[in-house]
Amino acid sequence: MKSLSSRLLTTTAIALTCISGIVVLVLTLLLRWGPDMMINLDLDRNAARIVEGVHFNAAGMPDSVRLSQKMTAIYSVLLQDAAYRVLDQDGVVLLSSDHADTAYAPAGESFNPQRSRFRVVSNGEGQQVLTVPFTHDGRAFHVQLMRSERMHRIMLGSDSEKAQKIAIASAVVAMLLFSLVVVATLHRSLKPLRKASAAAGQIQVDNLSARLSLDDVPSELAPLFNAFNLALQRLEDGYRVQREFLATAAHELKTPLALMRGQVELDDRGDRGALLRDLDHMARHVHQLLHLAEASERQNYAMEQIDLNDIAAEASAQLERLAQQREVHIVGAVNDEPAMKVMIMADRGALFVLLRNLIENAVHHAPPGSAVDVDVSVREVAVRDYGDGIPAEAMPQLFKRFWRGAHRRDEGAGLGLSICEEIAHAHGWTLQAENAVPGARFRVVFG
């Protein structure tokens, strides 16, 4: 697996090589073809000025060429390096700066107006000639402009091949320097990642309090570091809750086990009914611990469309015997008339446990002769008793594990409402508790 540094360096090297190659190619083309382009441009420009400077007599024939002082001096002094000739359509010289009477033409050839650019040699020196046609009063004329290659070399400066080598060498040196700068920058920029990797390697199960430092971290990587730190925080909180849970569970099971041991040691003198009650109490603890463990694992849920009224009726039916023992009537979920279907997306078993625990809790808090209301709608399900309500000091403790009300210290495991909250949270619901005056109401709000 390639490291981030290797990928960045490889990508940068490829991009830099491509860019450098393009720069070198452009420089080479400019140095190779640039001089010719500059010569052509200069010849065209000067030929246009000569055409503009041609003066015609009354008969419509050229009689002089009027140029700027600088150009006049060039054509007067540099006769071997710069010259112009004005021709008629047959190639007869009408005017010339070097007092010549023949048109420029390659050796052994005559004037050809179709040949616009060619090279001649005079006194061993190459000369570039440009032929430009123009008209005046319907008559065709030509201007021939000559520049020696010696003059072109002077105009262009030093040897182009040497300049090309210098340009290529400069591009290579620039590429190497840029590569060194990129490597140093990447090394410095990735230093926080290396430190974070080393810090993450030191994190152990027994040392989850460590966090990745955000000092000098690039802003693009800060969200990743924050997310990792938050994940560590959640993991630490989970381990802490599990440790507390195990410690509390062990403490809760310790008392009934001790009592059972005492009953067994008493043998026949022991109270068999008390022993059975202790066994039931411990079995309830274990049963609710299993429910809590299942409710805490999201992968245990199988979501499907189910009728909320059916689940509420099943839970109420299972608790009917308990309600009869406590002389309490469950209203709303069990009746002779079929209720309208209320379809929701939920795990059937988990929803059954949630409603059963809420109804059971309400039955235990309802006074004899009263009722427990179970109201089902598309927005929520509410379970209400008509007892003494929830004391203000107990409200923050309701959903804590192993917490039990003052009058139920000898019953239950204190996990029922915790299980309900876990199930509601797993479904994205909200579990709320409130006093209804009289009594208390627990609401499961969907969505």
LOTIVEX-945633 format. One line per field, with one value per residue (C-alpha): residue in one letter; residue number from 0; x, y, z. Coordinates in nm, 4 decimals. Example, Ala and Ser with C-alpha at 12.3 -4.5 7.8 and 13.67 -1.06 7.14 Angstrom:
% residues 2
code: c(A, S)
pos: c(0, 1)
xx: c(1.2300, 1.3670)
yy: c(-0.4500, -0.1060)
zz: c(0.7800, 0.7140)
END
This chain:
% residues 447
code: c(M, K, S, L, S, S, R, L, L, T, T, T, A, I, A, L, T, C, I, S, G, I, V, V, L, V, L, T, L, L, L, R, W, G, P, D, M, M, I, N, L, D, L, D, R, N, A, A, R, I, V, E, G, V, H, F, N, A, A, G, M, P, D, S, V, R, L, S, Q, K, M, T, A, I, Y, S, V, L, L, Q, D, A, A, Y, R, V, L, D, Q, D, G, V, V, L, L, S, S, D, H, A, D, T, A, Y, A, P, A, G, E, S, F, N, P, Q, R, S, R, F, R, V, V, S, N, G, E, G, Q, Q, V, L, T, V, P, F, T, H, D, G, R, A, F, H, V, Q, L, M, R, S, E, R, M, H, R, I, M, L, G, S, D, S, E, K, A, Q, K, I, A, I, A, S, A, V, V, A, M, L, L, F, S, L, V, V, V, A, T, L, H, R, S, L, K, P, L, R, K, A, S, A, A, A, G, Q, I, Q, V, D, N, L, S, A, R, L, S, L, D, D, V, P, S, E, L, A, P, L, F, N, A, F, N, L, A, L, Q, R, L, E, D, G, Y, R, V, Q, R, E, F, L, A, T, A, A, H, E, L, K, T, P, L, A, L, M, R, G, Q, V, E, L, D, D, R, G, D, R, G, A, L, L, R, D, L, D, H, M, A, R, H, V, H, Q, L, L, H, L, A, E, A, S, E, R, Q, N, Y, A, M, E, Q, I, D, L, N, D, I, A, A, E, A, S, A, Q, L, E, R, L, A, Q, Q, R, E, V, H, I, V, G, A, V, N, D, E, P, A, M, K, V, M, I, M, A, D, R, G, A, L, F, V, L, L, R, N, L, I, E, N, A, V, H, H, A, P, P, G, S, A, V, D, V, D, V, S, V, R, E, V, A, V, R, D, Y, G, D, G, I, P, A, E, A, M, P, Q, L, F, K, R, F, W, R, G, A, H, R, R, D, E, G, A, G, L, G, L, S, I, C, E, E, I, A, H, A, H, G, W, T, L, Q, A, E, N, A, V, P, G, A, R, F, R, V, V, F, G)
pos: c(0, 1, 2, 3, 4, 5, 6, 7, 8, 9, 10, 11, 12, 13, 14, 15, 16, 17, 18, 19, 20, 21, 22, 23, 24, 25, 26, 27, 28, 29, 30, 31, 32, 33, 34, 35, 36, 37, 38, 39, 40, 41, 42, 43, 44, 45, 46, 47, 48, 49, 50, 51, 52, 53, 54, 55, 56, 57, 58, 59, 60, 61, 62, 63, 64, 65, 66, 67, 68, 69, 70, 71, 72, 73, 74, 75, 76, 77, 78, 79, 80, 81, 82, 83, 84, 85, 86, 87, 88, 89, 90, 91, 92, 93, 94, 95, 96, 97, 98, 99, 100, 101, 102, 103, 104, 105, 106, 107, 108, 109, 110, 111, 112, 113, 114, 115, 116, 117, 118, 119, 120, 121, 122, 123, 124, 125, 126, 127, 128, 129, 130, 131, 132, 133, 134, 135, 136, 137, 138, 139, 140, 141, 142, 143, 144, 145, 146, 147, 148, 149, 150, 151, 152, 153, 154, 155, 156, 157, 158, 159, 160, 161, 162, 163, 164, 165, 166, 167, 168, 169, 170, 171, 172, 173, 174, 175, 176, 177, 178, 179, 180, 181, 182, 183, 184, 185, 186, 187, 188, 189, 190, 191, 192, 193, 194, 195, 196, 197, 198, 199, 200, 201, 202, 203, 204, 205, 206, 207, 208, 209, 210, 211, 212, 213, 214, 215, 216, 217, 218, 219, 220, 221, 222, 223, 224, 225, 226, 227, 228, 229, 230, 231, 232, 233, 234, 235, 236, 237, 238, 239, 240, 241, 242, 243, 244, 245, 246, 247, 248, 249, 250, 251, 252, 253, 254, 255, 256, 257, 258, 259, 260, 261, 262, 263, 264, 265, 266, 267, 268, 269, 270, 271, 272, 273, 274, 275, 276, 277, 278, 279, 280, 281, 282, 283, 284, 285, 286, 287, 288, 289, 290, 291, 292, 293, 294, 295, 296, 297, 298, 299, 300, 301, 302, 303, 304, 305, 306, 307, 308, 309, 310, 311, 312, 313, 314, 315, 316, 317, 318, 319, 320, 321, 322, 323, 324, 325, 326, 327, 328, 329, 330, 331, 332, 333, 334, 335, 336, 337, 338, 339, 340, 341, 342, 343, 344, 345, 346, 347, 348, 349, 350, 351, 352, 353, 354, 355, 356, 357, 358, 359, 360, 361, 362, 363, 364, 365, 366, 367, 368, 369, 370, 371, 372, 373, 374, 375, 376, 377, 378, 379, 380, 381, 382, 383, 384, 385, 386, 387, 388, 389, 390, 391, 392, 393, 394, 395, 396, 397, 398, 399, 400, 401, 402, 403, 404, 405, 406, 407, 408, 409, 410, 411, 412, 413, 414, 415, 416, 417, 418, 419, 420, 421, 422, 423, 424, 425, 426, 427, 428, 429, 430, 431, 432, 433, 434, 435, 436, 437, 438, 439, 440, 441, 442, 443, 444, 445, 446)
xx: c(0.0000, 0.1472, 0.1833, 0.0256, 0.3732, 0.4635, 0.1411, 0.1837, 0.5474, 0.4713, 0.1862, 0.3971, 0.6928, 0.4750, 0.3075, 0.6419, 0.8008, 0.5114, 0.5195, 0.8989, 0.8808, 0.6224, 0.8342, 1.1477, 0.9528, 0.8113, 1.1571, 1.3069, 1.0399, 1.0779, 1.4553, 1.4281, 1.1497, 1.1454, 1.4300, 1.2647, 0.9367, 1.1052, 1.2839, 0.9602, 0.7796, 1.0534, 1.0640, 0.6858, 0.6772, 0.9520, 0.8059, 0.4724, 0.6477, 0.8238, 0.4954, 0.3381, 0.6391, 0.6324, 0.5527, 0.4029, 0.4383, 0.1602, 0.1908, 0.1209, 0.4746, 0.6919, 0.9464, 1.0696, 1.0361, 0.9795, 1.0869, 1.1630, 1.5042, 1.6144, 1.5163, 1.6681, 1.9984, 1.9913, 1.9335, 2.1919, 2.4740, 2.4223, 2.4105, 2.5409, 2.3047, 1.9741, 1.8189, 1.4893, 1.3846, 1.0568, 0.9602, 0.6890, 0.4791, 0.7460, 1.0247, 1.1905, 1.3572, 1.1996, 1.3584, 1.6276, 1.8177, 2.1421, 2.1250, 2.0798, 1.9037, 1.7998, 1.5496, 1.6529, 1.6276, 1.7942, 2.1152, 2.0520, 1.6812, 1.4775, 1.2305, 0.9223, 0.6476, 0.5042, 0.8216, 0.7546, 1.0485, 1.3862, 1.7565, 2.0461, 2.4229, 2.6284, 3.0011, 2.9802, 2.7098, 2.3573, 2.0696, 1.6985, 1.4646, 1.0914, 0.8752, 0.5478, 0.2986, 0.0923, -0.1224, -0.1710, -0.4348, -0.4960, -0.1306, 0.0627, 0.3987, 0.6301, 0.8598, 1.1604, 1.3212, 1.6623, 1.8233, 2.1576, 2.1817, 2.4756, 2.2451, 1.9880, 2.2501, 2.3392, 1.9720, 1.8963, 2.1981, 2.4229, 2.4220, 2.0740, 2.2089, 2.3957, 2.0841, 1.8833, 2.1258, 2.1205, 1.7390, 1.7175, 1.9779, 1.7890, 1.4653, 1.6322, 1.7854, 1.4514, 1.2809, 1.5342, 1.5032, 1.1260, 1.1376, 1.3511, 1.1100, 0.8111, 0.9795, 1.0685, 0.7178, 0.5513, 0.7809, 0.6925, 0.3209, 0.2873, 0.4682, 0.1367, 0.0139, 0.3233, 0.2847, -0.0837, 0.0000, 0.2534, 0.0024, -0.2705, -0.0308, 0.0100, -0.3638, -0.4504, -0.7703, -0.6499, -0.5485, -0.8396, -0.7961, -0.5264, -0.6300, -0.4732, -0.3225, -0.4637, -0.1540, -0.0192, -0.2731, -0.3811, -0.7369, -0.8271, -0.7267, -0.8700, -1.2223, -1.0682, -0.8713, -1.1779, -1.3879, -1.1219, -1.1053, -1.4833, -1.4793, -1.2221, -1.4418, -1.7433, -1.5330, -1.4033, -1.7549, -1.8723, -1.5986, -1.6688, -2.0404, -1.9686, -1.7353, -1.9913, -2.2610, -2.0635, -1.9752, -2.3368, -2.4673, -2.2207, -2.3309, -2.6998, -2.6508, -2.4262, -2.7049, -2.9521, -2.6659, -2.5583, -2.9139, -2.9537, -2.6276, -2.7517, -3.0805, -2.8990, -2.6668, -2.9712, -3.0948, -3.4348, -3.4531, -3.4513, -3.7528, -3.8217, -4.0541, -3.7865, -3.5352, -3.7708, -3.8317, -3.4560, -3.4239, -3.7026, -3.5437, -3.2060, -3.3654, -3.5390, -3.2047, -3.0437, -3.3443, -3.3363, -2.9577, -2.9966, -3.2685, -3.0467, -2.7525, -2.9717, -3.1249, -2.7785, -2.6689, -2.8133, -2.7455, -2.9989, -3.2866, -3.4877, -3.7005, -4.0405, -4.3849, -4.5933, -4.9251, -4.8641, -5.2104, -5.1336, -4.8099, -4.9776, -5.2577, -5.0084, -4.8099, -5.1269, -5.2567, -4.9344, -4.9627, -5.3334, -5.2748, -5.0377, -5.2955, -5.5656, -5.3450, -5.2952, -5.6629, -5.5706, -5.7536, -5.5556, -5.7584, -5.7138, -5.5008, -5.7336, -6.0996, -6.3559, -6.3665, -6.0828, -5.8815, -5.7644, -5.4243, -5.1303, -4.8386, -4.4854, -4.1354, -3.9886, -3.8415, -4.1348, -3.9602, -3.7977, -4.1225, -4.3012, -4.0404, -4.0652, -4.4459, -4.4530, -4.1995, -4.3877, -4.7239, -4.5715, -4.4142, -4.7516, -4.9312, -4.6857, -4.7444, -5.1240, -5.3304, -5.5801, -5.9081, -5.7535, -5.6679, -5.3665, -5.4345, -5.2550, -5.3136, -5.1876, -5.1666, -4.9608, -4.7432, -4.6862, -4.7862, -4.8545, -4.8907, -5.0438, -5.1155, -5.3210, -5.0833, -4.8789, -4.6757, -4.3011, -4.1248, -3.9189, -3.5976, -3.6574, -3.7186, -3.3456, -3.2878, -3.5671, -3.3667, -3.0486, -2.9540, -3.0326, -3.2124, -3.5368, -3.7966, -3.8122, -4.1167, -3.9666, -3.6321, -3.7181, -3.8624, -3.7256, -3.3751, -3.4038, -3.3393, -3.6859, -3.6846, -3.3185, -3.4134, -3.7015, -3.4726, -3.2187, -3.4909, -3.6388, -3.2960, -3.2167, -3.5364, -3.4802, -3.7702, -3.7913, -3.8947, -4.0420, -4.1682, -4.4068, -4.6546, -5.0168, -5.1863, -5.2872, -5.0293, -4.7475, -4.7351, -4.4602, -4.4667, -4.2805, -4.2743, -4.2008, -3.9650)
yy: c(0.0000, 0.3335, 0.6059, 0.9473, 1.0990, 0.8617, 0.9365, 1.3122, 1.2979, 1.0734, 1.2953, 1.6083, 1.4535, 1.3506, 1.6916, 1.8705, 1.6536, 1.7204, 2.0947, 2.1096, 1.9126, 2.1522, 2.4535, 2.3065, 2.2226, 2.5731, 2.7245, 2.4964, 2.5857, 2.9539, 2.9385, 2.7268, 2.9083, 3.2368, 3.4013, 3.3225, 3.4567, 3.7770, 3.8155, 3.7639, 4.0096, 4.2699, 4.2240, 4.2510, 4.5618, 4.7396, 4.6394, 4.7898, 5.1144, 5.1320, 5.0738, 5.3533, 5.5781, 5.5379, 5.8697, 5.8803, 6.1503, 6.2933, 6.0042, 5.7576, 5.6221, 5.5964, 5.8778, 5.8561, 5.6778, 5.8915, 5.7181, 5.8149, 5.9614, 5.6395, 5.4122, 5.6552, 5.6411, 5.2585, 5.2251, 5.4964, 5.3558, 4.9794, 4.9213, 4.5646, 4.4651, 4.6413, 4.7536, 4.7944, 4.8045, 4.9190, 4.7237, 4.7395, 4.4354, 4.3090, 4.3263, 4.6402, 4.8379, 5.1822, 5.2889, 5.1356, 5.2305, 5.0677, 5.2147, 4.8664, 4.8232, 4.4576, 4.2840, 4.0327, 3.6724, 3.3394, 3.2692, 3.1766, 3.2700, 3.5720, 3.7761, 3.5782, 3.7760, 3.4501, 3.3870, 3.5998, 3.4845, 3.3483, 3.3552, 3.4863, 3.5020, 3.8141, 3.8388, 3.5200, 3.6563, 3.5195, 3.7600, 3.7191, 3.8789, 3.9499, 4.0456, 4.2302, 4.3282, 4.6509, 4.8554, 5.2211, 5.3598, 5.0145, 4.9468, 4.6598, 4.7187, 4.5231, 4.6096, 4.3888, 4.4169, 4.2657, 4.1996, 4.0275, 3.7319, 3.9057, 4.1913, 3.9407, 3.7833, 4.1238, 4.2064, 3.8746, 3.8854, 3.5934, 3.2443, 3.0904, 2.7410, 2.8649, 3.0447, 2.7240, 2.5213, 2.7845, 2.7874, 2.4070, 2.3971, 2.6671, 2.4699, 2.1531, 2.3411, 2.5061, 2.1654, 2.0187, 2.3142, 2.2981, 1.9248, 1.9859, 2.2535, 2.0202, 1.7353, 1.9609, 2.1098, 1.7679, 1.6400, 1.9353, 1.9284, 1.5563, 1.5797, 1.6138, 1.2943, 1.1045, 1.2327, 1.1381, 0.7922, 0.7431, 0.8678, 0.6385, 0.3436, 0.4076, 0.3854, 0.0651, -0.0750, 0.0246, 0.3735, 0.5184, 0.8668, 0.9558, 1.1968, 1.3122, 1.6584, 1.9250, 2.1474, 2.2480, 2.0214, 2.1484, 2.2735, 2.0053, 1.7291, 1.8847, 1.7347, 1.3872, 1.4287, 1.5613, 1.2690, 1.0225, 1.1908, 1.1812, 0.8119, 0.7534, 0.9482, 0.7347, 0.4209, 0.5350, 0.6190, 0.2764, 0.0965, 0.3061, 0.2306, -0.1396, -0.1452, 0.0336, -0.1981, -0.5117, -0.3778, -0.2885, -0.6195, -0.8116, -0.6119, -0.6688, -1.0456, -1.0720, -1.0193, -1.2856, -1.5341, -1.4769, -1.5225, -1.8391, -1.9736, -1.9040, -2.0800, -2.3853, -2.3982, -2.3940, -2.7014, -2.8120, -2.5208, -2.2754, -2.1037, -2.2743, -1.9936, -1.7299, -1.9373, -1.9567, -1.5818, -1.5202, -1.7528, -1.5684, -1.2352, -1.3434, -1.5009, -1.1699, -0.9922, -1.2279, -1.2069, -0.8273, -0.8205, -1.0330, -0.8017, -0.4992, -0.6600, -0.7414, -0.3930, -0.2327, -0.4135, -0.2498, -0.5545, -0.7525, -0.5479, -0.6719, -0.3813, -0.4480, -0.2932, -0.4028, -0.3038, -0.1139, -0.2047, -0.5776, -0.5473, -0.3365, -0.5911, -0.8799, -0.7016, -0.6148, -0.9703, -1.1087, -0.8740, -0.9316, -1.1820, -0.9378, -0.6616, -0.8829, -0.9647, -0.5921, -0.5167, -0.2917, -0.2713, -0.2150, 0.0121, 0.0841, -0.2017, -0.4946, -0.4716, -0.6621, -0.4272, -0.4390, -0.1162, 0.0666, -0.0522, 0.1723, 0.0579, 0.1543, 0.0354, -0.1445, -0.4672, -0.6763, -0.8371, -0.5133, -0.3168, -0.5895, -0.5676, -0.1865, -0.1785, -0.4667, -0.2939, 0.0375, -0.1297, -0.3446, -0.0379, 0.1407, -0.1614, -0.1649, 0.2064, 0.2043, 0.1912, -0.0958, -0.0337, 0.2104, 0.1708, 0.1837, 0.3655, 0.2573, 0.5127, 0.4314, 0.6760, 0.7244, 0.9795, 0.8120, 0.5527, 0.6628, 0.4546, 0.6222, 0.5186, 0.7004, 0.6612, 0.9131, 1.0335, 1.0774, 1.2752, 1.5648, 1.4235, 1.0889, 1.2302, 1.2523, 0.8934, 0.7171, 0.5749, 0.4949, 0.1297, -0.0525, 0.2473, 0.1631, 0.3786, 0.3972, 0.1704, -0.0947, -0.1558, -0.5211, -0.5779, -0.5766, -0.5188, -0.1492, -0.2187, -0.2011, 0.1673, 0.1495, -0.1268, 0.0867, 0.3812, 0.1659, 0.0263, 0.3706, 0.5151, 0.2292, 0.3068, 0.6827, 0.7439, 0.9592, 0.8214, 1.0865, 1.0755, 1.3273, 1.3663, 1.3535, 1.4612, 1.2181, 0.9582, 0.9477, 0.9139, 0.7608, 0.8572, 0.7010, 0.9634, 0.8290, 1.0124)
zz: c(0.0000, -0.1055, 0.1535, 0.1117, 0.0780, -0.2038, -0.3885, -0.3529, -0.4585, -0.7561, -0.8727, -0.8272, -1.0121, -1.3064, -1.3244, -1.2935, -1.5633, -1.8008, -1.7356, -1.7731, -2.0953, -2.2323, -2.1306, -2.2905, -2.6069, -2.6294, -2.5747, -2.8382, -3.0907, -3.0160, -3.0485, -3.3638, -3.5430, -3.3542, -3.5498, -3.8823, -3.7529, -3.6368, -3.9742, -4.1645, -3.9429, -3.9851, -4.3634, -4.3936, -4.1780, -4.3698, -4.7067, -4.6016, -4.5040, -4.8411, -5.0254, -4.8231, -4.8984, -5.2769, -5.4456, -5.7954, -6.0609, -6.2763, -6.5163, -6.2323, -6.2227, -5.9079, -5.8937, -5.5307, -5.1957, -4.8877, -4.5661, -4.2095, -4.1315, -3.9602, -4.2498, -4.5032, -4.3147, -4.3053, -4.6795, -4.7539, -4.5396, -4.5256, -4.8984, -4.8727, -4.5911, -4.6636, -4.9906, -5.1705, -5.5336, -5.6862, -6.0010, -6.2603, -6.3452, -6.5845, -6.3300, -6.4618, -6.1846, -6.1485, -5.8181, -5.5961, -5.2817, -5.4037, -5.7600, -5.9117, -6.2453, -6.2197, -6.0008, -5.7340, -5.8560, -5.7689, -5.9573, -6.3178, -6.3045, -6.4123, -6.2091, -6.1069, -5.9252, -5.7863, -5.5848, -5.2759, -5.0605, -5.1619, -5.0812, -5.2902, -5.2316, -5.3026, -5.2334, -5.0270, -4.7958, -4.7876, -4.8437, -4.7770, -5.0336, -4.9987, -5.2981, -5.2231, -5.4970, -5.4856, -5.7259, -5.8020, -6.0382, -6.1768, -6.2475, -6.0878, -5.9196, -5.6894, -5.4041, -5.3341, -4.9926, -4.9160, -4.5790, -4.5371, -4.3033, -4.1385, -4.0404, -3.9124, -3.6858, -3.5486, -3.4895, -3.3168, -3.0864, -2.9925, -3.1259, -3.0937, -3.0288, -2.7250, -2.6029, -2.6521, -2.4407, -2.1680, -2.1665, -2.1423, -1.8648, -1.6766, -1.7066, -1.5708, -1.2769, -1.2030, -1.2091, -0.9641, -0.7280, -0.7430, -0.6694, -0.3608, -0.2420, -0.2977, -0.1084, 0.1839, 0.1901, 0.1838, 0.4569, 0.6769, 0.5912, 0.6657, 0.9990, 1.1924, 1.0232, 1.1297, 1.4853, 1.4833, 1.3535, 1.6317, 1.8903, 1.7549, 1.7792, 2.1524, 2.2217, 2.4067, 2.5560, 2.9013, 2.7829, 2.5866, 2.7333, 2.4753, 2.2002, 1.8758, 1.8999, 1.6692, 1.6941, 1.3509, 1.1800, 0.8341, 0.8240, 0.5664, 0.8100, 1.1268, 1.0715, 1.0349, 1.3577, 1.5388, 1.4162, 1.5342, 1.8756, 1.9041, 1.8143, 2.0890, 2.3309, 2.2452, 2.2793, 2.6174, 2.7318, 2.6141, 2.8061, 3.1143, 3.0964, 3.0496, 3.3488, 3.5615, 3.4340, 3.5192, 3.8626, 3.9376, 3.7994, 4.0158, 4.3190, 4.2421, 4.2041, 4.5081, 4.7614, 4.6337, 4.5927, 4.9533, 5.0773, 4.8754, 5.0141, 5.3651, 5.2963, 5.1606, 5.4629, 5.6933, 5.5045, 5.6404, 5.8794, 5.5832, 5.4377, 5.1047, 4.9908, 5.0573, 4.8617, 4.5651, 4.5815, 4.5762, 4.2768, 4.0957, 4.1810, 4.0443, 3.7358, 3.6686, 3.6988, 3.4479, 3.2141, 3.2078, 3.1701, 2.8568, 2.7268, 2.7911, 2.6116, 2.3114, 2.3056, 2.3066, 1.9877, 1.6747, 1.4563, 1.6580, 1.5142, 1.2151, 1.0942, 0.9329, 0.8974, 1.1955, 1.3513, 1.6738, 1.8053, 1.7749, 1.9733, 2.2422, 2.2723, 2.3033, 2.5740, 2.7685, 2.7411, 2.8854, 3.1840, 3.2417, 3.5263, 3.7028, 3.6611, 3.8124, 4.1093, 4.1752, 4.0999, 3.8050, 3.4718, 3.1473, 2.9190, 2.5473, 2.4241, 2.5042, 2.4024, 2.2041, 1.9065, 1.6481, 1.6398, 1.3309, 1.2120, 1.3023, 1.0883, 1.1859, 1.0948, 1.3961, 1.5298, 1.6532, 1.9511, 2.0685, 2.0431, 2.2414, 2.5198, 2.5250, 2.5603, 2.8062, 3.0337, 3.0218, 3.0953, 3.3706, 3.5288, 3.5178, 3.6725, 3.9635, 4.0290, 3.9816, 4.3029, 4.3418, 4.1631, 3.9127, 3.5472, 3.3185, 2.9908, 2.6730, 2.3949, 2.0451, 1.7517, 1.4378, 1.6187, 1.9554, 2.2097, 2.5688, 2.8870, 3.1928, 3.5484, 3.8130, 4.1051, 4.3010, 4.0012, 3.9760, 4.2506, 4.1231, 4.2681, 4.0953, 3.7466, 3.6503, 3.7750, 3.5875, 3.3001, 3.4908, 3.5069, 3.8312, 3.9775, 4.1556, 4.3253, 4.7027, 4.7307, 4.4948, 4.6603, 4.7069, 4.3572, 4.0058, 3.8825, 3.7949, 3.4259, 3.2698, 3.1773, 3.0708, 2.8276, 2.6992, 2.6391, 2.4521, 2.2258, 2.1574, 2.0796, 1.8398, 1.6448, 1.6416, 1.8805, 2.1914, 2.5306, 2.7610, 3.1194, 3.2741, 3.5565, 3.4443, 3.7733, 3.8923, 3.7997, 3.5499, 3.1729, 2.9582, 2.5897, 2.3003, 2.0246, 1.6777, 1.4443)
END
